[in-house]
Amino acid sequence: MTDFSKLVGLDPDEVITHSYLRDVRMPSGTTIALITLDNGRDHTRPSTLGPATLLELSGVLDALKARAAKKEIDGVAVVGKQFIFAAGADLSKVEDIPDRETGVLMAKLGHETLGKLSELGVPSFVFYNGLALGGGVEIGLNAHYRTIDSSVPAFALPEVFLGIIPGWGGAWILPNLIGIENALEVIISNPLKNNRMLKAPQVLELGIADAMFGPANFLEDSLKWADSVLTGKTKVKRKNEPGKIERAVKWDVAIGIADKMLASRIGRVAKSPYRALELLKAAKNTDKKTGFAAEDEALADLISGDQFRASIYAFNLVQKRAKKPAGAPDKALARPVTKVGVIGAGLMATQFALLFVRRLQVPVVITDLDQERVDKGVATIRGEIDDLLGKGRIGSDEANRLKALVTGTTDKADFADCDWVIEAVFEELGVKQQVFADVETHISPEAILATNTSSLSVEQIGARLKHPERVVGFHFFNPVAVMPLIEVVKTPKTNDEALSTAMVTAAKLRKNAVITADTPGFVVNRILAKLLGEAMHAVEVGTPFDTVVEAVRPFGLPMDPFVLLELVGLKVGAHVLDTHHAAFPERFFESPALHELAEYGRLFEKDAKGASKGIDPKVLKIVQKHRIPDSTPYTADELRARVEDGLADEIHRMLEDEVVGAPEDIDLCLILGAGWPFPMGGATPYLDRVGASERVFGGTFHTPRIIGVA
């Protein structure tokens, strides 16, 4: 028996999830030993599985195995406290793991404990009565049978999202339970789609759960169902029984497709998706013992490495710091928003209007230069609502109510009773100043004026107003419905009421808001401008495009600089670079080549299906025409160091200038607004790790640095 006492010592203050046991005598005469997992807290503190928790559960299962041998019980079932089954391993002390050997112990403890559910001598059941994540899901996978409450809102194996793998049986059991394609979706695809969760009906459809019952009598119905299985009345049939799972060809083909998908979407820097893929591939022909041993080694490697430490740092930013934004005024100062005005009826404006009407459930009025544009905008918004209805995301009553709340006008007098007005017009200072000056004559002095500018001075946008203190930057990222960040920009004149209203409104929109100073590019665009500017400068000195891509690959970004440029739009990219060069000419490059490329309209040559065939030959000619005389191309290593040092310098300057309050806010913006990957932890841990911080300013952004263990 392995000695796990070392693990308990790592977390002496663990909030233990106890295993409360009672016997349930069923009408048929069977006895089911029911374990209830409960940490004694309400639903806001989900039950987690720390070392002491697992050891207590292990002891309870040992006792039940002994009782089963004496024929005292016929089955064992596990359920959670109200609304919660279990939220997986306790990650609060993971940074205290001192070495790889301790990581192996963590993996082994999970396997030894949960594995006992299949070795009790009687059938085991898990009743997923609420949220189940990670190790919580794996409790059920180790049992013989599973039921799920139809109202369960979140069910997932999110480990790859956090830089590790499902290491308590999930990577081996799941593909052998539901087939390789379904397992790839749950273990790899969903975590990489912003940690997508399954709902109960999907869990049933995939074959993870054997039965689903409503919440009103979930436990009673699950016990009755378990009794019927024990008595033989119910024969559990699974569409993916081990004998029915196709292994000869489909398994390897699915793994190959997944590998190519990962490489194209995230590159090869992130380790956890590829370790998970290795385990899933091996699960095809290995037994449980071998599969569990492979999980132990993979989990230990990852849990002791830099990427997992960075992932936990990023996870804590998103889960904790984002919930309590630095510098936010008292929420009580926020003004109620009972009607929203949107200036503009184009793509961004209609996205704003749809988001506001869905989340705030208040009237939204849009305006533009003429009735035709207004009518088109309103039709677009209502069409999007119909699409939501068609996808089952909303019901018909809600769809009708939302459509009725959306109106359009060419008369800004219809904005008179708006509490919040946001503009989404052309990115030109004079235009934005004029539309705000026009609308101010119609609205109350207390109404908030928000601008979505990505690069202009928010203070200057409000300079012509009688009440500039009401103006706030409210910078969304595209696509508006998907991207979780809003940069809330505070000018020197913005008052606390306007700032508080912006922060409260962002939260009601289900977005994470970070307060920034009114400075060019704010946070995300300033850092991306540095990266994209260096990339364009590199090709203008003769560096091949492929070399630039190779140079920045270790950053682990979701796309290379040129794919990103084409995605945001070449004209937008050129404008952003111009703005930053004008503000900081000694540190940001302008790019004549990019301006001509913007006129040409693309960087990549595409095939008939729209897939990239590589850099367009005409693009190479345009770049060559703008080659800087007597310049020398960079090697990949030279350019990588140059970009790293440039980013370290720029972020250090931003912190000294108090653009945001701390490095954590920089990283939060990059993670939520630019897709900076969790395994990198944002920019600052990476720059510390590679030595750029030391090279540039003789220190580090974090003390101690966020690195792995020996």
Secondary structure, 3 states (H helix, E strand, C coil): CCCCHHHHHHCCCCCCCEEEEEEEECCCCCEEEEEEEECCCCCCCCCCECHHHHHHHHHHHHHHHHHHHCCCCCEEEEEECCCEEECCECCCCHHHCCCHHHHHHHHHHHHHHHHHHHCCCCCEEEEECCEEECHHHHHHHHCCEEEEECCCCCEECCHHHHCCCCCCCHHHHHHHHHCHHHHHHHHHHHHHCCCCCECHHHHHHHCCCCEEECCCCHHHHHHHHHHHHHHCCCCCCCCCCHHHCCCCCHHHHHHHHHHHHHHHHHCCCCCHHHHHHHHHHHCCCCCHHHHHHHHHHHHHHHHCCHHHHHHHHHHHHHHCHHHCCCCCCCHHHCCCCCCEEEECCCHHHHHHHHHHHHHHCCCEEEECCCHHHHHHHHHHHHHHHHHHHHCCCCCHHHHHHHHHHEEEECCHHHHCCCCEEEECCCCCHHHHHHHHHHHHCCCCCCCEEEECCCCCCHHHHCCCCCCHHHEEEEECCCCCCCCCEEEEEECCCCCHHHHHHHHHHHHHCCCEEEEEECCCCCCHHHHHHHHHHHHHHHHHCCCCHHHHHHHHHHHCCCCCHHHHHHHHCHHHHHHHHHHHHHHCCCCCCCCHHHHHHHHHCCCEEECCCCCEEEECHHHHHHHHHCCCCCCCCCCHHHHHHHHHHHHHHHHHHHHHCCCCCCHHHHHHHHHHHHCCCHHHCCHHHHHHHCCHHHHHHCCCCCCCCCCCCC
